[in-house]
Amino acid sequence: MDKRVVKVGQWEVGPQKPLLWILGPCVIESRDLVLSVADRILEISKKLNIQVVFKSSFDKANRSSGKTFRGPGIDEGLKILDEVKRITGLPVLTDIHETDHAAPAGQVCEVLQIPAFLARQTDLLFAAGKTGKVINVKKGQFMAPWDMKNVVSKLDEVGNNRLLLTERGATFGYGNLVSDMRSIPLMQDLGPPVIFDATHSVQMPGGAGDRSGGDRRMVPYLAKAAVAAGCDGVFIETHPNPDKALSDGP
Protein backbone atom coordinates (compact mmCIF):
# COMPACT_ATOMS: atom_id res chain seq x y z
CA MET A 1 0.00 0.00 0.00
CA ASP A 2 1.24 3.52 -0.75
CA LYS A 3 2.67 5.24 2.31
CA ARG A 4 0.93 8.49 3.20
CA VAL A 5 2.12 11.92 4.18
CA VAL A 6 -0.30 13.48 6.68
CA LYS A 7 -0.50 17.21 7.31
CA VAL A 8 -0.82 18.05 11.01
CA GLY A 9 -1.37 21.77 11.40
CA GLN A 10 1.70 23.43 9.90
CA TRP A 11 3.68 20.17 9.95
CA GLU A 12 3.90 17.14 7.68
CA VAL A 13 4.59 13.61 8.88
CA GLY A 14 5.41 10.54 6.83
CA PRO A 15 8.00 9.29 4.34
CA GLN A 16 10.94 11.65 3.78
CA LYS A 17 9.55 14.13 6.34
CA PRO A 18 11.16 15.24 9.62
CA LEU A 19 10.19 13.44 12.81
CA LEU A 20 6.98 14.61 14.44
CA TRP A 21 7.19 15.00 18.23
CA ILE A 22 4.01 14.69 20.32
CA LEU A 23 4.78 16.19 23.73
CA GLY A 24 2.89 17.29 26.82
CA PRO A 25 1.53 16.17 30.19
CA CYS A 26 -0.66 13.09 30.37
CA VAL A 27 -3.62 14.94 31.84
CA ILE A 28 -4.57 18.59 32.26
CA GLU A 29 -3.77 19.05 35.94
CA SER A 30 -4.30 22.82 35.90
CA ARG A 31 -4.31 25.73 33.47
CA ASP A 32 -1.08 27.13 34.90
CA LEU A 33 0.83 23.84 34.62
CA VAL A 34 -0.33 23.18 31.07
CA LEU A 35 0.57 26.69 29.87
CA SER A 36 3.96 26.46 31.57
CA VAL A 37 4.76 23.11 29.95
CA ALA A 38 3.48 24.31 26.57
CA ASP A 39 5.70 27.40 26.75
CA ARG A 40 8.75 25.25 27.50
CA ILE A 41 7.91 22.85 24.68
CA LEU A 42 7.54 25.76 22.27
CA GLU A 43 10.95 27.03 23.35
CA ILE A 44 12.50 23.62 22.69
CA SER A 45 10.72 23.36 19.34
CA LYS A 46 12.19 26.66 18.19
CA LYS A 47 15.67 25.96 19.56
CA LEU A 48 15.96 22.53 17.93
CA ASN A 49 13.84 23.35 14.88
CA ILE A 50 11.60 20.33 15.38
CA GLN A 51 7.95 19.63 14.55
CA VAL A 52 5.90 19.50 17.74
CA VAL A 53 2.28 18.75 18.57
CA PHE A 54 1.19 19.61 22.12
CA LYS A 55 -0.82 16.91 23.85
CA SER A 56 -2.84 16.67 27.04
CA SER A 57 -6.10 15.01 28.04
CA PHE A 58 -9.21 16.61 29.51
CA ASP A 59 -10.35 13.25 30.92
CA LYS A 60 -8.49 10.02 31.60
CA ALA A 61 -11.43 7.64 31.63
CA ASN A 62 -9.24 4.52 31.74
CA ARG A 63 -7.35 5.06 35.00
CA SER A 64 -6.59 1.93 37.05
CA SER A 65 -8.60 3.19 40.03
CA GLY A 66 -11.85 5.12 40.14
CA LYS A 67 -10.36 7.24 42.94
CA THR A 68 -7.47 8.69 40.93
CA PHE A 69 -7.46 12.10 39.22
CA ARG A 70 -9.09 12.14 35.78
CA GLY A 71 -8.87 15.75 34.65
CA PRO A 72 -11.01 18.89 34.50
CA GLY A 73 -13.61 17.51 32.09
CA ILE A 74 -14.33 18.33 28.49
CA ASP A 75 -15.59 21.93 28.76
CA GLU A 76 -12.81 23.34 30.92
CA GLY A 77 -10.19 21.11 29.33
CA LEU A 78 -10.95 22.24 25.79
CA LYS A 79 -10.86 25.90 26.88
CA ILE A 80 -7.32 25.34 28.20
CA LEU A 81 -6.20 23.50 25.06
CA ASP A 82 -7.65 26.27 22.90
CA GLU A 83 -5.60 28.76 24.91
CA VAL A 84 -2.46 26.68 24.37
CA LYS A 85 -3.12 26.67 20.63
CA ARG A 86 -3.69 30.43 20.50
CA ILE A 87 -0.65 31.33 22.61
CA THR A 88 1.90 28.90 21.14
CA GLY A 89 0.63 28.35 17.61
CA LEU A 90 1.26 24.63 18.06
CA PRO A 91 -1.28 22.02 16.93
CA VAL A 92 -2.94 20.33 19.90
CA LEU A 93 -3.99 16.72 20.53
CA THR A 94 -6.33 15.21 23.07
CA ASP A 95 -7.86 11.80 23.81
CA ILE A 96 -11.51 11.09 23.28
CA HIS A 97 -13.28 8.18 24.94
CA GLU A 98 -16.89 8.57 23.85
CA THR A 99 -18.58 9.30 20.53
CA ASP A 100 -20.05 12.58 21.78
CA HIS A 101 -16.54 13.87 22.59
CA ALA A 102 -15.54 13.86 18.92
CA ALA A 103 -17.36 16.93 17.59
CA PRO A 104 -16.50 19.40 20.39
CA ALA A 105 -12.90 18.18 20.63
CA GLY A 106 -12.60 18.48 16.86
CA GLN A 107 -13.58 22.15 17.10
CA VAL A 108 -10.39 22.83 19.08
CA CYS A 109 -7.87 20.08 18.43
CA GLU A 110 -6.05 19.29 15.22
CA VAL A 111 -5.53 15.68 16.35
CA LEU A 112 -8.03 13.39 18.09
CA GLN A 113 -6.44 10.40 19.78
CA ILE A 114 -8.10 7.03 20.31
CA PRO A 115 -6.69 5.28 23.40
CA ALA A 116 -5.22 1.81 22.99
CA PHE A 117 -8.00 0.13 24.99
CA LEU A 118 -10.53 1.60 22.51
CA ALA A 119 -8.69 0.92 19.26
CA ARG A 120 -11.35 -1.51 18.04
CA GLN A 121 -14.41 0.57 18.98
CA THR A 122 -16.08 1.08 15.61
CA ASP A 123 -18.54 3.81 16.62
CA LEU A 124 -15.79 5.84 18.27
CA LEU A 125 -13.54 5.52 15.22
CA PHE A 126 -16.40 6.52 12.92
CA ALA A 127 -17.30 9.55 15.06
CA ALA A 128 -13.68 10.69 15.22
CA GLY A 129 -13.13 10.13 11.52
CA LYS A 130 -16.20 12.11 10.52
CA THR A 131 -14.73 15.26 12.09
CA GLY A 132 -12.14 15.36 9.29
CA LYS A 133 -9.39 15.89 11.85
CA VAL A 134 -6.17 13.92 12.06
CA ILE A 135 -6.86 10.73 14.01
CA ASN A 136 -4.10 9.08 16.05
CA VAL A 137 -5.05 5.51 16.99
CA LYS A 138 -2.91 3.76 19.55
CA LYS A 139 -2.48 0.07 18.82
CA GLY A 140 -4.10 -1.95 21.57
CA GLN A 141 -1.69 -3.79 23.83
CA PHE A 142 -3.65 -6.90 22.88
CA MET A 143 -3.39 -6.40 19.10
CA ALA A 144 -0.90 -7.53 16.49
CA PRO A 145 0.43 -4.81 14.17
CA TRP A 146 -1.31 -6.37 11.15
CA ASP A 147 -4.65 -6.18 13.00
CA MET A 148 -4.49 -2.41 12.57
CA LYS A 149 -5.52 -2.86 8.94
CA ASN A 150 -9.09 -2.92 10.24
CA VAL A 151 -8.58 0.47 11.89
CA VAL A 152 -7.32 1.86 8.58
CA SER A 153 -10.34 0.36 6.83
CA LYS A 154 -12.82 1.87 9.30
CA LEU A 155 -11.39 5.36 8.86
CA ASP A 156 -11.40 4.89 5.08
CA GLU A 157 -15.11 4.00 5.31
CA VAL A 158 -15.91 7.49 6.59
CA GLY A 159 -13.60 9.16 4.09
CA ASN A 160 -10.79 10.07 6.46
CA ASN A 161 -7.26 9.15 5.40
CA ARG A 162 -5.65 11.58 7.86
CA LEU A 163 -4.60 8.74 10.12
CA LEU A 164 -1.61 8.08 12.38
CA LEU A 165 -0.97 4.73 14.05
CA THR A 166 0.92 4.54 17.34
CA GLU A 167 2.93 1.65 18.76
CA ARG A 168 2.83 1.67 22.57
CA GLY A 169 3.92 -1.81 23.57
CA ALA A 170 2.33 -5.25 23.73
CA THR A 171 1.15 -7.16 26.78
CA PHE A 172 3.86 -9.51 28.05
CA GLY A 173 2.40 -11.65 30.81
CA TYR A 174 0.87 -9.85 33.78
CA GLY A 175 1.75 -6.23 34.48
CA ASN A 176 4.38 -5.75 31.79
CA LEU A 177 4.77 -4.57 28.20
CA VAL A 178 7.39 -5.20 25.54
CA SER A 179 8.07 -3.17 22.40
CA ASP A 180 8.40 -5.13 19.18
CA MET A 181 10.09 -2.74 16.77
CA ARG A 182 8.97 -4.89 13.85
CA SER A 183 5.55 -3.34 14.35
CA ILE A 184 6.82 -0.01 13.00
CA PRO A 185 7.52 -1.13 9.41
CA LEU A 186 4.61 -3.58 9.54
CA MET A 187 2.13 -0.81 10.33
CA GLN A 188 3.78 1.58 7.89
CA ASP A 189 3.03 -1.00 5.22
CA LEU A 190 -0.68 -0.32 5.92
CA GLY A 191 -0.21 3.25 4.65
CA PRO A 192 -0.37 5.68 7.59
CA PRO A 193 2.66 7.20 9.33
CA VAL A 194 3.63 5.38 12.53
CA ILE A 195 4.39 7.08 15.83
CA PHE A 196 6.27 5.42 18.69
CA ASP A 197 5.01 6.13 22.21
CA ALA A 198 8.20 5.98 24.24
CA THR A 199 6.62 6.63 27.63
CA HIS A 200 3.55 4.38 27.71
CA SER A 201 5.73 1.60 26.29
CA VAL A 202 7.62 1.45 29.60
CA GLN A 203 4.44 1.16 31.66
CA MET A 204 3.83 -1.70 34.05
CA PRO A 205 0.01 -1.75 34.05
CA GLY A 206 -1.32 -1.91 37.59
CA GLY A 207 2.26 -2.12 38.85
CA ALA A 208 1.71 0.54 41.49
CA GLY A 209 -1.50 -0.95 42.87
CA ASP A 210 -4.13 1.70 42.17
CA ARG A 211 -2.22 3.09 39.17
CA SER A 212 0.27 2.03 36.52
CA GLY A 213 3.94 1.84 37.36
CA GLY A 214 6.82 1.93 34.94
CA ASP A 215 10.55 2.26 34.40
CA ARG A 216 11.33 5.67 32.93
CA ARG A 217 15.02 4.75 32.57
CA MET A 218 14.07 2.78 29.47
CA VAL A 219 12.45 5.71 27.63
CA PRO A 220 15.57 7.01 25.79
CA TYR A 221 16.64 3.50 24.79
CA LEU A 222 13.28 2.61 23.29
CA ALA A 223 12.89 6.01 21.63
CA LYS A 224 16.27 5.69 19.92
CA ALA A 225 15.50 2.12 18.88
CA ALA A 226 12.20 3.24 17.33
CA VAL A 227 13.88 6.05 15.40
CA ALA A 228 16.47 3.56 14.16
CA ALA A 229 13.59 1.31 13.06
CA GLY A 230 12.21 4.18 10.96
CA CYS A 231 9.26 5.55 12.94
CA ASP A 232 7.70 8.76 11.64
CA GLY A 233 7.32 10.40 15.02
CA VAL A 234 7.88 10.02 18.75
CA PHE A 235 5.31 10.50 21.52
CA ILE A 236 6.71 11.43 24.94
CA GLU A 237 4.65 12.54 27.92
CA THR A 238 6.37 15.43 29.66
CA HIS A 239 5.99 16.89 33.14
CA PRO A 240 8.13 19.26 35.23
CA ASN A 241 8.08 16.81 38.15
CA PRO A 242 7.14 13.29 37.03
CA ASP A 243 7.19 11.93 40.59
CA LYS A 244 4.40 14.37 41.47
CA ALA A 245 2.41 13.95 38.24
CA LEU A 246 -1.25 13.15 38.82
CA SER A 247 -1.25 10.59 35.98
CA ASP A 248 1.45 8.37 34.44
CA GLY A 249 4.38 9.79 36.39
CA PRO A 250 6.72 6.76 36.17
TADA-V914773 format. One record per residue. N is the residue number from 1. RES is the residue in one small letter. PHI is phi as a letter, one per 30 degrees, with the letter a starting at -180 (999 if undefined). Layout:
n={N N}
res={RES RES}
phi={PHI PHI}
This chain:
n={1 2 3 4 5 6 7 8 9 10 11 12 13 14 15 16 17 18 19 20 21 22 23 24 25 26 27 28 29 30 31 32 33 34 35 36 37 38 39 40 41 42 43 44 45 46 47 48 49 50 51 52 53 54 55 56 57 58 59 60 61 62 63 64 65 66 67 68 69 70 71 72 73 74 75 76 77 78 79 80 81 82 83 84 85 86 87 88 89 90 91 92 93 94 95 96 97 98 99 100 101 102 103 104 105 106 107 108 109 110 111 112 113 114 115 116 117 118 119 120 121 122 123 124 125 126 127 128 129 130 131 132 133 134 135 136 137 138 139 140 141 142 143 144 145 146 147 148 149 150 151 152 153 154 155 156 157 158 159 160 161 162 163 164 165 166 167 168 169 170 171 172 173 174 175 176 177 178 179 180 181 182 183 184 185 186 187 188 189 190 191 192 193 194 195 196 197 198 199 200 201 202 203 204 205 206 207 208 209 210 211 212 213 214 215 216 217 218 219 220 221 222 223 224 225 226 227 228 229 230 231 232 233 234 235 236 237 238 239 240 241 242 243 244 245 246 247 248 249 250}
res={m d k r v v k v g q w e v g p q k p l l w i l g p c v i e s r d l v l s v a d r i l e i s k k l n i q v v f k s s f d k a n r s s g k t f r g p g i d e g l k i l d e v k r i t g l p v l t d i h e t d h a a p a g q v c e v l q i p a f l a r q t d l l f a a g k t g k v i n v k k g q f m a p w d m k n v v s k l d e v g n n r l l l t e r g a t f g y g n l v s d m r s i p l m q d l g p p v i f d a t h s v q m p g g a g d r s g g d r r m v p y l a k a a v a a g c d g v f i e t h p n p d k a l s d g p}
phi={999 d d c c c d b i d c b b k e i c d e c c c b l d e b d d a d d d d d d d d d d d d e d e d d c h c d b c d b a c d a c d c d d c d c d d c k d j d d d d d d d d d d e d d d c i d d b b b d b c b e d d d d d d d d c c d b c c c d e d c d c d e d d d d d d d d d i d d c c c d d e d c c d e d d d d d d e d d d d e c i c c c b c c b d b j b e b i c i a b b c c d d d d d d d d d d k d d c c c d d c d d c d b e i d c i c a d c l b d d d e d d d d d d d d d d j d c a b c b d b a d b e d c d d a h d e}
